[in-house]
Amino acid sequence: MRGHGMYHTRFASDVQLEMIAEELGIDPVEIRLRNAIKNPKPGKIYETLNKVHIATCGIEEGLEKVSESIIGKREKRRKK
């Protein structure tokens, strides 16, 4: 589960992001990176719209690692 919220609402958000990315011709990972919560500066706390306080966030790094992993696996399958 990414972020806070219930599974079905996160799923709905992800499906919508996929649809928006496709319609705009943007890579699905790129649209998530553009909309990701940025890692707060040391000693700072990020407050979401619904008053959740976030002191650290590694979503950008996580998305990039998962994306690299998926791309690597796709390339391996193509070579077979």
VMD Tcl script that builds the backbone (N, CA, C; Angstrom):
set m [mol new atoms 240]
animate dup $m
set s [atomselect $m all]
$s set {name element resname resid chain x y z} {
  {N N MET 1 A 0.857 -1.173 0.000}
  {CA C MET 1 A 0.000 0.000 0.000}
  {C C MET 1 A 0.901 1.233 0.000}
  {N N ARG 2 A 0.647 2.163 -0.893}
  {CA C ARG 2 A 1.402 3.406 -0.932}
  {C C ARG 2 A 0.636 4.455 -0.142}
  {N N GLY 3 A 1.325 5.083 0.775}
  {CA C GLY 3 A 0.709 6.158 1.531}
  {C C GLY 3 A -0.335 5.641 2.487}
  {N N HIS 4 A -1.169 6.523 2.941}
  {CA C HIS 4 A -2.220 6.150 3.886}
  {C C HIS 4 A -3.544 6.010 3.142}
  {N N GLY 5 A -4.476 5.335 3.726}
  {CA C GLY 5 A -5.793 5.164 3.114}
  {C C GLY 5 A -6.151 3.697 2.996}
  {N N MET 6 A -7.334 3.446 2.568}
  {CA C MET 6 A -7.815 2.079 2.410}
  {C C MET 6 A -7.351 1.545 1.054}
  {N N TYR 7 A -7.270 0.217 0.982}
  {CA C TYR 7 A -6.780 -0.423 -0.247}
  {C C TYR 7 A -7.600 -0.027 -1.474}
  {N N HIS 8 A -8.920 -0.031 -1.333}
  {CA C HIS 8 A -9.757 0.253 -2.505}
  {C C HIS 8 A -9.615 1.694 -2.983}
  {N N THR 9 A -9.404 2.641 -2.072}
  {CA C THR 9 A -9.221 4.024 -2.523}
  {C C THR 9 A -7.858 4.209 -3.172}
  {N N ARG 10 A -6.828 3.540 -2.658}
  {CA C ARG 10 A -5.500 3.616 -3.270}
  {C C ARG 10 A -5.528 2.963 -4.655}
  {N N PHE 11 A -6.244 1.844 -4.767}
  {CA C PHE 11 A -6.373 1.173 -6.062}
  {C C PHE 11 A -7.062 2.091 -7.067}
  {N N ALA 12 A -8.144 2.730 -6.632}
  {CA C ALA 12 A -8.875 3.642 -7.516}
  {C C ALA 12 A -7.988 4.803 -7.963}
  {N N SER 13 A -7.196 5.336 -7.044}
  {CA C SER 13 A -6.283 6.433 -7.398}
  {C C SER 13 A -5.243 5.982 -8.407}
  {N N ASP 14 A -4.695 4.779 -8.198}
  {CA C ASP 14 A -3.694 4.264 -9.126}
  {C C ASP 14 A -4.273 4.012 -10.514}
  {N N VAL 15 A -5.475 3.476 -10.568}
  {CA C VAL 15 A -6.122 3.232 -11.862}
  {C C VAL 15 A -6.341 4.563 -12.579}
  {N N GLN 16 A -6.791 5.573 -11.845}
  {CA C GLN 16 A -6.997 6.883 -12.461}
  {C C GLN 16 A -5.684 7.484 -12.956}
  {N N LEU 17 A -4.614 7.345 -12.163}
  {CA C LEU 17 A -3.310 7.849 -12.608}
  {C C LEU 17 A -2.859 7.159 -13.885}
  {N N GLU 18 A -3.088 5.848 -13.977}
  {CA C GLU 18 A -2.737 5.109 -15.203}
  {C C GLU 18 A -3.511 5.667 -16.402}
  {N N MET 19 A -4.796 5.912 -16.212}
  {CA C MET 19 A -5.634 6.427 -17.304}
  {C C MET 19 A -5.206 7.835 -17.716}
  {N N ILE 20 A -4.915 8.672 -16.728}
  {CA C ILE 20 A -4.482 10.044 -17.008}
  {C C ILE 20 A -3.148 10.027 -17.755}
  {N N ALA 21 A -2.208 9.200 -17.273}
  {CA C ALA 21 A -0.894 9.113 -17.914}
  {C C ALA 21 A -1.034 8.672 -19.365}
  {N N GLU 22 A -1.864 7.672 -19.597}
  {CA C GLU 22 A -2.053 7.180 -20.962}
  {C C GLU 22 A -2.653 8.264 -21.853}
  {N N GLU 23 A -3.652 8.963 -21.338}
  {CA C GLU 23 A -4.308 10.000 -22.133}
  {C C GLU 23 A -3.368 11.164 -22.449}
  {N N LEU 24 A -2.486 11.490 -21.504}
  {CA C LEU 24 A -1.548 12.596 -21.706}
  {C C LEU 24 A -0.250 12.175 -22.395}
  {N N GLY 25 A -0.081 10.859 -22.576}
  {CA C GLY 25 A 1.142 10.361 -23.191}
  {C C GLY 25 A 2.348 10.451 -22.265}
  {N N ILE 26 A 2.097 10.338 -20.950}
  {CA C ILE 26 A 3.156 10.412 -19.947}
  {C C ILE 26 A 3.404 9.007 -19.406}
  {N N ASP 27 A 4.663 8.698 -19.134}
  {CA C ASP 27 A 5.006 7.423 -18.525}
  {C C ASP 27 A 4.303 7.304 -17.170}
  {N N PRO 28 A 3.715 6.144 -16.847}
  {CA C PRO 28 A 3.011 5.968 -15.576}
  {C C PRO 28 A 3.888 6.227 -14.344}
  {N N VAL 29 A 5.162 5.901 -14.422}
  {CA C VAL 29 A 6.055 6.180 -13.292}
  {C C VAL 29 A 6.293 7.684 -13.183}
  {N N GLU 30 A 6.459 8.343 -14.317}
  {CA C GLU 30 A 6.706 9.788 -14.325}
  {C C GLU 30 A 5.545 10.556 -13.699}
  {N N ILE 31 A 4.313 10.182 -13.998}
  {CA C ILE 31 A 3.174 10.907 -13.421}
  {C C ILE 31 A 3.125 10.708 -11.913}
  {N N ARG 32 A 3.521 9.529 -11.447}
  {CA C ARG 32 A 3.570 9.287 -10.002}
  {C C ARG 32 A 4.683 10.112 -9.356}
  {N N LEU 33 A 5.835 10.204 -10.030}
  {CA C LEU 33 A 6.931 11.017 -9.496}
  {C C LEU 33 A 6.555 12.493 -9.437}
  {N N ARG 34 A 5.856 12.966 -10.442}
  {CA C ARG 34 A 5.427 14.374 -10.452}
  {C C ARG 34 A 4.460 14.682 -9.309}
  {N N ASN 35 A 3.671 13.696 -8.907}
  {CA C ASN 35 A 2.658 13.907 -7.878}
  {C C ASN 35 A 3.063 13.361 -6.508}
  {N N ALA 36 A 4.286 12.867 -6.382}
  {CA C ALA 36 A 4.738 12.276 -5.120}
  {C C ALA 36 A 4.994 13.352 -4.074}
  {N N ILE 37 A 4.764 12.982 -2.822}
  {CA C ILE 37 A 5.127 13.856 -1.717}
  {C C ILE 37 A 6.643 13.908 -1.668}
  {N N LYS 38 A 7.184 15.090 -1.633}
  {CA C LYS 38 A 8.634 15.256 -1.588}
  {C C LYS 38 A 9.137 14.973 -0.172}
  {N N ASN 39 A 10.347 14.453 -0.089}
  {CA C ASN 39 A 10.951 14.175 1.207}
  {C C ASN 39 A 11.169 15.502 1.928}
  {N N PRO 40 A 10.600 15.675 3.123}
  {CA C PRO 40 A 10.789 16.942 3.849}
  {C C PRO 40 A 12.254 17.164 4.192}
  {N N LYS 41 A 12.633 18.417 4.287}
  {CA C LYS 41 A 14.004 18.751 4.682}
  {C C LYS 41 A 14.216 18.270 6.123}
  {N N PRO 42 A 15.453 17.927 6.485}
  {CA C PRO 42 A 15.715 17.457 7.851}
  {C C PRO 42 A 15.165 18.426 8.899}
  {N N GLY 43 A 14.480 17.873 9.868}
  {CA C GLY 43 A 13.895 18.688 10.934}
  {C C GLY 43 A 12.535 19.272 10.598}
  {N N LYS 44 A 12.084 19.112 9.371}
  {CA C LYS 44 A 10.783 19.642 8.941}
  {C C LYS 44 A 9.767 18.504 8.867}
  {N N ILE 45 A 8.506 18.845 8.947}
  {CA C ILE 45 A 7.435 17.859 8.841}
  {C C ILE 45 A 6.462 18.333 7.771}
  {N N TYR 46 A 6.092 17.419 6.892}
  {CA C TYR 46 A 5.123 17.700 5.836}
  {C C TYR 46 A 3.730 17.363 6.372}
  {N N GLU 47 A 2.786 18.254 6.174}
  {CA C GLU 47 A 1.412 18.000 6.608}
  {C C GLU 47 A 0.519 17.841 5.382}
  {N N THR 48 A -0.194 16.715 5.309}
  {CA C THR 48 A -1.097 16.476 4.186}
  {C C THR 48 A -2.387 17.272 4.384}
  {N N LEU 49 A -3.232 17.268 3.367}
  {CA C LEU 49 A -4.496 17.994 3.456}
  {C C LEU 49 A -5.388 17.506 4.589}
  {N N ASN 50 A -5.302 16.216 4.906}
  {CA C ASN 50 A -6.135 15.684 5.981}
  {C C ASN 50 A -5.371 15.582 7.302}
  {N N LYS 51 A -4.359 16.445 7.449}
  {CA C LYS 51 A -3.622 16.636 8.705}
  {C C LYS 51 A -2.771 15.444 9.148}
  {N N VAL 52 A -2.316 14.614 8.214}
  {CA C VAL 52 A -1.368 13.551 8.538}
  {C C VAL 52 A 0.022 14.169 8.451}
  {N N HIS 53 A 0.842 13.923 9.470}
  {CA C HIS 53 A 2.189 14.487 9.515}
  {C C HIS 53 A 3.214 13.452 9.063}
  {N N ILE 54 A 4.038 13.848 8.106}
  {CA C ILE 54 A 5.041 12.958 7.532}
  {C C ILE 54 A 6.422 13.570 7.764}
  {N N ALA 55 A 7.284 12.820 8.451}
  {CA C ALA 55 A 8.634 13.308 8.725}
  {C C ALA 55 A 9.628 12.802 7.687}
  {N N THR 56 A 9.375 11.624 7.126}
  {CA C THR 56 A 10.243 11.087 6.091}
  {C C THR 56 A 9.386 10.435 5.018}
  {N N CYS 57 A 9.917 10.405 3.833}
  {CA C CYS 57 A 9.186 9.793 2.724}
  {C C CYS 57 A 10.197 9.374 1.664}
  {N N GLY 58 A 10.141 8.120 1.265}
  {CA C GLY 58 A 11.077 7.636 0.257}
  {C C GLY 58 A 10.370 7.194 -0.995}
  {N N ILE 59 A 9.222 7.804 -1.285}
  {CA C ILE 59 A 8.428 7.323 -2.418}
  {C C ILE 59 A 9.137 7.522 -3.751}
  {N N GLU 60 A 9.842 8.635 -3.917}
  {CA C GLU 60 A 10.538 8.861 -5.182}
  {C C GLU 60 A 11.606 7.793 -5.414}
  {N N GLU 61 A 12.403 7.535 -4.387}
  {CA C GLU 61 A 13.443 6.513 -4.501}
  {C C GLU 61 A 12.832 5.140 -4.738}
  {N N GLY 62 A 11.744 4.842 -4.030}
  {CA C GLY 62 A 11.081 3.552 -4.189}
  {C C GLY 62 A 10.531 3.359 -5.592}
  {N N LEU 63 A 9.873 4.384 -6.126}
  {CA C LEU 63 A 9.327 4.301 -7.481}
  {C C LEU 63 A 10.437 4.090 -8.510}
  {N N GLU 64 A 11.553 4.799 -8.332}
  {CA C GLU 64 A 12.654 4.658 -9.281}
  {C C GLU 64 A 13.262 3.258 -9.229}
  {N N LYS 65 A 13.438 2.702 -8.025}
  {CA C LYS 65 A 14.008 1.359 -7.903}
  {C C LYS 65 A 13.080 0.304 -8.499}
  {N N VAL 66 A 11.786 0.413 -8.198}
  {CA C VAL 66 A 10.824 -0.556 -8.737}
  {C C VAL 66 A 10.774 -0.441 -10.253}
  {N N SER 67 A 10.780 0.778 -10.762}
  {CA C SER 67 A 10.750 0.995 -12.206}
  {C C SER 67 A 11.972 0.372 -12.876}
  {N N GLU 68 A 13.153 0.589 -12.299}
  {CA C GLU 68 A 14.379 0.005 -12.856}
  {C C GLU 68 A 14.317 -1.518 -12.836}
  {N N SER 69 A 13.785 -2.061 -11.754}
  {CA C SER 69 A 13.667 -3.513 -11.618}
  {C C SER 69 A 12.734 -4.087 -12.679}
  {N N ILE 70 A 11.598 -3.430 -12.871}
  {CA C ILE 70 A 10.618 -3.901 -13.857}
  {C C ILE 70 A 11.197 -3.823 -15.260}
  {N N ILE 71 A 11.863 -2.725 -15.571}
  {CA C ILE 71 A 12.456 -2.558 -16.907}
  {C C ILE 71 A 13.518 -3.634 -17.134}
  {N N GLY 72 A 14.348 -3.910 -16.116}
  {CA C GLY 72 A 15.371 -4.942 -16.236}
  {C C GLY 72 A 14.769 -6.313 -16.489}
  {N N LYS 73 A 13.677 -6.623 -15.807}
  {CA C LYS 73 A 13.017 -7.920 -15.992}
  {C C LYS 73 A 12.385 -8.026 -17.377}
  {N N ARG 74 A 11.817 -6.930 -17.858}
  {CA C ARG 74 A 11.223 -6.937 -19.207}
  {C C ARG 74 A 12.301 -7.188 -20.254}
  {N N GLU 75 A 13.457 -6.546 -20.094}
  {CA C GLU 75 A 14.553 -6.704 -21.062}
  {C C GLU 75 A 15.066 -8.142 -21.053}
  {N N LYS 76 A 15.178 -8.753 -19.860}
  {CA C LYS 76 A 15.619 -10.153 -19.777}
  {C C LYS 76 A 14.653 -11.082 -20.505}
  {N N ARG 77 A 13.346 -10.841 -20.342}
  {CA C ARG 77 A 12.346 -11.684 -21.006}
  {C C ARG 77 A 12.420 -11.532 -22.520}
  {N N ARG 78 A 12.668 -10.326 -22.995}
  {CA C ARG 78 A 12.751 -10.089 -24.443}
  {C C ARG 78 A 13.934 -10.811 -25.061}
  {N N LYS 79 A 15.029 -10.936 -24.312}
  {CA C LYS 79 A 16.235 -11.590 -24.827}
  {C C LYS 79 A 16.059 -13.096 -24.954}
  {N N LYS 80 A 15.129 -13.685 -24.228}
  {CA C LYS 80 A 14.931 -15.150 -24.266}
  {C C LYS 80 A 14.310 -15.616 -25.531}
}
mol reanalyze $m
mol bondsrecalc $m
mol representation Tube
mol addrep $m
